[in-house]
Amino acid sequence: MLETSARLLRLLSLLQTHGGLATFDRHGAAGGRRSWSGADLAERLGVTPRTVRRDIDRLRELGYPVHSVPGTAGGYQLGAGADLPPLLLDDDEAVAVAVGLRTAPGGVQGIEESTVRALAKLEQVLPDRLRRRISALNAYTVPMLSPAGQPAIDPSILSELAHACRDRERVRFAYRDHQGGVSRRTTEPYRLVCSRARWYLVAWDVDRADWRTFRADRITPKPPHGPRFAHREPPADDLADYVSRGVSIAAYAQRATVLLRVSAERAAEEVSPSAGVLEAVDEHSCLLHTGAHTFDVLALHIVLMGFDFEVREPPELREHITRIRDRLDRALR
């Protein structure tokens, strides 16, 4: 009986780690789920296919929704049930989940409390060897919290937007810009992009007939939503880069390209995706594409990074920095 119970747990773990994993296309859309064949399960468990079928029936009797997938590429697949089943994790998976909970992105109302509760539940059931590893991680890790006053988004709004992306359903909302003005938008939502403590919605703006990027915390949905819309090719293959360029360059009146005398990896430690886009040149230099509302702010942003640099464009920025240099020189004299 003990051997049978251990085998059932092993079978459930296999179904969770293989059949439960969805595949994704290049745009991040979930595709079909993979399934275990009876022969593969039998080989992994060291039993006959008949024993596998009996064990599958026992899991079903216990309430686990194990589906049979017909066809030559078919097999067994763990589906979603009414209740959350026990989650079986190996050592590395358990540590990975703990790290993910510890470093979960901010910007969502209530997420800190939820992650603390989830981490406490996980640590409660861990064996001592893993609890010590994760305790050391917690004791010697200091999370960088969101700045005071950083706007947080209601998780229900994120969920509403994500469902609309999945169902290809038009969304209407009131949008508040950085100056406080409010406009009504009708969009065809495509994807949500998270950048540290900020969430963005990439969507086709119906009235403006163009792609737009919206700060999710500035969105107030105005149901009802709909109708459904046809698939539209996204504005870029790399949506993270697309959003980064939009919020760090295209959104500003003054833009610049600067050669930094430092590697792209080192520069990335100081330049967040929302502050600029880095492009490696060689192991000792990289290009920074960035923007700001004024040349004063732009010059200050570049200088305070602490790297030697060369302004490639625009020439107006070079002239502006020259005037600042002369002013500082007079002040020092």
N, C-alpha and C positions, 0 to 999 in steps of 0.2 A: 504493500500500500504506500509506504514511504517513497519507494522508487517511482511508482506511478505518479504521485503528487509532484515529485521533483521534475519528472518528465513533462507534466502538464505546464508547470511554471516555465520550463525551458521552451516549450512549444509556444506559449503565449508571448514570451520574450522575442522569439524569432518572428512571430506574426507582427509584433509591434515595430520591430526594427527594419523589416523588409516590406511586407505588405502595407504597412502604415505610412510609408514614405511616398509623397507625391513627387512627380517630376515637374520641371519648370521649363518654359520656353525662354528665348533670349530676352523677352520683355518682362520676365518675372511672373508670367501667368501660370497658374497651376495646371498641370496636365493630368494624364491618367495615373492611377496607382499601380505599383508593381505587385505581383502576387507570387506566392510560393507554389511550386508544383509539389504534388504528393511525393514524388520520387526524391526531390531535393530535401524535403522535410525528413523523410525516412532516413536518408543518408546522414543528415546532421544529427539526428537523434539516435542513430544506431538501432533502428527497429524496422519492421516491415511496413509497407504501405497500408496494409490492413490495420495495423496497430495505430498508424497515424489517423486513419479514418475514424477509429473508435475514440481516439483522444479528441479529435475535432468535435465529435458528437458530445463528449463529456463537457467540453468548453461551452458548447451551445446550451446544454442543460443548465450550466451555471450562469447563463445570461449573457455570454459574450457573443456578439453578432459576427460570427465567422461566415463569410460568403464564399460560395463556390463559383469560380469563374470558368465558364465553358470554353472549349476550343483548345487548339494545340499550344497556345501561349497562356492558357489559363492555369488555374490552380486554386489556392486558398488565399483569402484576403480578410483582414480584420476591419470591419466597418464601424461606423459611429453608432453608439447605443444610447439608451435613455439615461444611463448613469455613467459616471466617470470610472473606468475600471482601474485596478491597481496598475501603476506604471513601473515597469521593471527596467532598471538602468544598470549598466556595468559601471566599474569604478571611474573610468575616464568620462563617461556620459554624466555621471552624478556631479563630478567636479565641474564639468563644463556648464551644467545647468546652474550650479551655485555661482560661478563666475558671471554668467549672464544675468542672474538676478541681482547680483551685487553691483554690476555696472550697467543696469538697464537705463536706456535713454530717459531723460526727464522731459519736462514740458507737458505732461499729462496729469490732470488733476487726480489725486488719490493714488497714483501709481507707486509712490514711495511706501505708503502703508501696505498696499497689496503685495509688493515684492518682499517686504520684511516678513509678513505673515507666511508667504510661500516658502521663504528661505528657512524660517523657524520650523515649519512642518518637515521640510526636507532634512534638516540637520537632526531632527528628533528620531528619525528612523535609519540614519546612517550608521554603519559599523564604526567602531572606534578609530580604525586606521584612516578612514575618510574624514571623520569628524575632526581629527587632529589636523589634517591637511587644510580643510576649509576654515577651521578656527585660526590657523596661522595666516591664511589669506585675509580673513576679516580683520585680524589684529594689526596687520602691517600694511593695510591698504587704506588710503584716505580718499574717499570719493570727492570729485570736484562738483559741488552743487551748482545749480543754476543761479545766476546773479539775482540779488534781491529785486523784486519788482518784475522779474521775467514773466510775461504772460503765459498762463497754462491753459491747455485746451481741455474741454469736457470730453472724456473718453467716448461718450455716447455720440458726439459729433463725428469723431474719427470712425466709429463703427458705421454710422449712417453713410459717410462718404465712401468707406471701403465697400459696403454692400452695393452702393450705386455704381462703383467701378466694376464690380464683379457682374452685376446684372445689366450693365450698359443702359442705365436709366438716367435720363436728364435730371439735373439737380438745379433748383432755383434757390438763391440765397442773397442775403444782403451782405455786401462786402465793404469793410471799413479800411481806407487806405492809411498811409503813414501820417497824413496830415489831419486825419479824423473825418474826412468826407466819406459819405456812405452812398453806394450805388447798388442797383439791383442787377444781378447777373443770372443768366440762364446758360448752363454749361453741360458739356458731355464729359464727365469725369473719366480720367484714364488711370492715374496712379497716385498714391500718396508717397512722398519722399521725406525721410526723416534725416535731419542734420543736427546732431547733438540734441539741444533742447528745443529745436524748432521743427515743425511739421509743415509740409507744403503739399498742395493739391495741384497736379498738372492736369489741365482740362482744356477742351476746345470751347472757346467763348462763342456761343451761337450768334449773338448780336454783332460782335466784332469780327467774326469769321476768321479767327486766328487762335493759335495756341497761347495760353496764358498760364502763369504760375501764381497761385494764391496762398498767402499765409493762412494756415488752417485756423489759428486762434482768432483771426479777423472775420471768420465766416459765421453767419447766423442763418441756418437753413430755413427756408420758407416753403414747407410742404403745401400741397401735394407735389410729388415729383413725377417725372415721366413726360412723354412716353419713352419707350425704348428706342435706341438708335443703333445704326449699323456701325460695324468696326471701322475705325479710321486709323491710318498709319500714324504712329507716334512721331513727335517732332525730332526725336533722336534715338539712336540705339542705346546710348548711355544716358539714362535720365538723371542720374546723380550729377554727372558733369553738366548736363543741360541746366538743371536747377541751380547748380553752383555758379555758372556763368551768368544766369539771369539775375540772381540776387546779389552778386558781388561786382558785376560789371554793367550789364544792360540797364539796370534800374537807376543808374546814376548819370548825371549830366556830364561829369568830367571822368574820362577814362584814360588809362595809361598802361603801357607795357614797359616793364623794368627788368633789366638783367641783374640778378642777384649773384654775388660772388660766393656762392655756397651751393651745396648739393640740394637737389629737390627734396631728398629725405630730411635733411636738416631744416630746410625752410618750412616744411610741413609741420614741424613742431611749433612754429610761431604763427603760421598762416592757416586759419580755419577755412573750410570750403565756402563759408558765407562771407569771407573777407577777400578772397581772390582765388584765381586758378593758376596752378603751377604747371610748368612745362619743362621737363628736363632737357638740358643742352648737352652737358657732359657731367662727369663725376664731381666737378668743382663749380658748376654754375647752373642756373636755371632761369627761365623767364617767368615773371609774375604778371598776370593780367588782372587788373583791379580797377576800382572806380570809387568815386566819392562825390558828394554834392558840390564841393568847392576844391580849388587847387590847394588851399591852406590845409584842409583836412587830409587831402591826398598826400601832400608832402610830409605832414606829420606822421601819418600812418606808415609811410615807407621808411622814414628815418628812424622811428622808434622800434622797428624790427631788429635793429642792431647789426645789420649786414652791410658790407660795402655793396654799392649798387651803381648802375649806369642807366639813365633814363633813355629808352629807345624812342618812345613817342608818348605824347605829342611834344613838339618843341616848346610850346607854351609852358609846359610843366618845368622844363629845364630853365627857362627864363625866370619862372616864379621862384624856383629854388635858389637861383643866383641872387635874386633880390633879397631873399631871406638870409642867405649867407652874408651879404654885404651889411644887412641890418645887424646881424649878430656880431660881425666883425667890428662895427662901429661901437656897439655896446661894450664889447670886451676892451676896446682901446680906451 
